[in-house]
Amino acid sequence: MRRTTLAGRFSAVLLAATVTAAVVAGVSPAYAVERCKVSSQTIDNPAYSGPWPDNWDFTVKACVTETGSTIRHWATLSWDLPESSTHPGSIFNTTGTYVEVTAMVAGGGLAVTKRTDMASRLNKARDGSTTPASYSSRWSNRHRLLTDVILFVDWKGDGKGPQKLHFAPSPSIPGSAR
């Protein structure tokens, strides 16, 4: 008899928790729509002419995510070092090496750009990745939105300014329905 009572109590608690979860989920549906695009580029270090391979491989995952009435523009930048860059040092100039993540309206129209310094991370001579500064906001539902990513690399000792690497933007997503 005692078993039935414990089992009955457990069932009642489980049922109450399930009903509560269902009610909460029904009142405030939490869904996210995410659109991402991955693209890669290989770039040669113009300041190095030694015997080892010197091409850097960069990969960007550009994303736009809609959760309820909030739109988030974000990206992940990954890099693989060449064999010639196995020791930490000053490969990139600090002032010209950064990534820009831009929230854009499809068809034209710049919304906002967030810039993140990349020189210190890249000069550590390790493969890696980072999620730079992102942007979240509420947008009108009449706009189609996307995330654009540009990496600027300024090689130390090449005598030139920053080199611009433009990656594929995220697919567009409609603005929030309000």
Summary of the structure (lengths in Angstrom):
residues: 178
radius of gyration: 23.8
end to end distance: 54.4
largest distance: 86.9
contacts: 504
relative contact order: 0.21
helix: 17%
strand: 43%
